[in-house]
C-alpha cells in the first residue's frame, strides 16, 4: 500500500508542480500560456464546465497577465468535449476548452486542457475490491481520474485482482476512459465484471447496459462503493415507451453541439415514424431544456443528442423523451429484449 | 372614415388571399414555397418567434407537402431578425425566418417572411388622436403593423393631424418602423410628438428616451391608448447604477446573435473599467439568462446585447445589469443628464 501511494505521483499527468489548481482540479495552464505565446494569439476563448466556471475570471486574469492577450469567457453551459463553443471559436485565435479530453470533432483552434482531480483512489478502490467477484476485472473511469488509474490497478493487485483497461481511441482518448455516450473501451474487454471509478450512477449504468455485465462503482469524492442495479432504470425506460405509445406528434431533437449532432439518424427515425403513421418533425437545438419544447405542441420527443437528455433529465419534461433505440421499440422494429443503451459513435 | 376602411385592403402587403394565416398572423408562405421550388433546396430551416412556434409543425407539413423538401425547425428561442439561427443556416440550403423584417446581418441563405397582424388600426388610432396635442406627429410602429400605416395616417387626418413617417433604412426596413434597439426612423423626424402603434411599453419608452419628446401609445390588440411616462424607468435605471456603484467585479456580456454582437464596444468598456480600477471580464453568450451568470461570480454586469436584457429583464437577475451608457455614467465619464437609451447601430 505504501508503495502504491509513493508511486502515485509518477502517474502520467500528475506533475502538479508546474500546474495550477482551481476548484480542486489541476489544470495545465502553463501549456496554455506557452501555446498562446508561441502562436501569437491575441484573442483567446475560455470554455469551462459549470464546476470550473467559478474559476474562469481568475484564469482570465492569470492568462491575460502572463501573455498580454485578451480572453473571452464562453458563458453558455458546457457539458463535455462534445460541446465546444463553435461560435466563440470563430471569434478567437485560440480556444481553451477546460475539463474534458479531446473528442476529435472540434474546430482546429481548440486546445483541450484536461482537469485532473487530486483525489487519491487507493482507499476507495481497495474497498470496492471487496465487492468484486472475478479475478479479471475491466477498470473504467472518467477523464478527471485517468491519471490515477495506475494507482487503482495497484490497489486491485493487492487484493489479487487483475485490472484491465480497454483501449483509448474513438470518442474516449485514454485507455480505460468512458464517456456518458461511449462505452467502447469497456465493450472491447472480454471480462465478466467491471469496476467504474467516478461520480454518479450514469456512467456505471451505461457500462452495465452496454455490456450486460456486473458493475461495481467506486466514488473517489464521497468514498461510496456499491453494485449497480439496472432494473429501476430499465423499468423507467419501459414506462417512458409505454407513455409515448399513443402519441401522434413526435419531435425529433437534433443537437447543434458538434459532438452530439446526429442529423442522419434523426432523418432515419423521422421516416421510420412517418411510415408507421406518426406525425414527425425535426427540431434543431443547442441546450435541450423543457421550455424549448413547450410551444411546439409535441406529445413525445426522440432525442438524438446526448443520451443523458432522455435518460437522466426525463423528470424535468412534461412529455416522454425517448432515445433512438427506445423509439424503435415503440414502433415495433426492435424487441425490448434487444434494448440498447444509446451511444454516440 | 368609411373611405379609410375600404382602402385598408390596398395597403401594401395585405393581399391576404394568397397568404396563409397562422396564430392570427398573415405569412406569405406562397413566396417561401416558390423560392424553395426555384432554388431546388432540399433541406430547409424554419425559425419563428415563440408567438408563432406553435404553428411551426403545421407549417412544416404544408411546406414539405408542397415542395418535397425536408424542413428542420429551429428549437431555440428567437427574439428578432437580430437572432438568426446561424448554426442551422449552415445545415440547410434555405432558411425561412418568420415574423421579422430583414435586418441586414444574416447569412445569405435566409428568407425573411414578415408576419402581419390582422388587427384594424382605425379605431385605436382615432382614440389615440384625442390624446395628441400637436398638428404634426411622428408615427411609428413595429413590423407586424407596418402594412396598416396607411390606415393609421388616414385616421389621424380625420382628426386634422398630419402623421409623418420617418425613413426606413439601417436596422429598420420600413418607413415608420422602430425596433427595440433602434429608433432612427423616429429621431430623423423634426416633430414635437410621436404616436406609437403596437404592443407593450418598451418601444414607446425607447422613442421617448431617444427623442426626449412626448409619446402617445396605441395598442391595436388591447385597444388601450395612453401617454408614456419615462420617469419610473429612469428612476429604476438610476437605482441600478447606484446598486452597481461599489461592485469590483464586472462581467461584460457579448451576444452571439449576429445582430446583437458588439465586441468592439465591449472591449472599449472593459478598458474603460479597468483604467478606473474595476475587475472586468468578457462573457460570450447566446441567450442571456440569470443562471448563465450564477457561477461566474460577477457582482454586476454590463450588457452589450439587446437593450431589453438590461432594461426589461432586470428583475430576473440578482445582480444589477447596466447598458453601456449606464456603465459610463457609473464610471463618471458620462453625466446622468446625458443619459441615452441604448441603441444598436
Interface residues (C-beta under 8 A of the other chain):
Chain A: X45 X50 X53 X54 X56 X57 X60 X61 X70 X71 X72 X73 X74 X75 X76 X77 X85 X86 X87 X88 X91 X249 X251 X253 X254 X256 X263 X267 X279 X281 X282 X283 X284 X285 X286 X288 X292 X293 X295 X296 X297 X298
Chain B: X45 X50 X53 X54 X56 X57 X60 X61 X70 X71 X72 X73 X74 X75 X76 X77 X85 X86 X87 X88 X91 X249 X251 X253 X254 X256 X263 X267 X279 X281 X282 X283 X284 X285 X286 X288 X292 X293 X295 X296 X297 X298
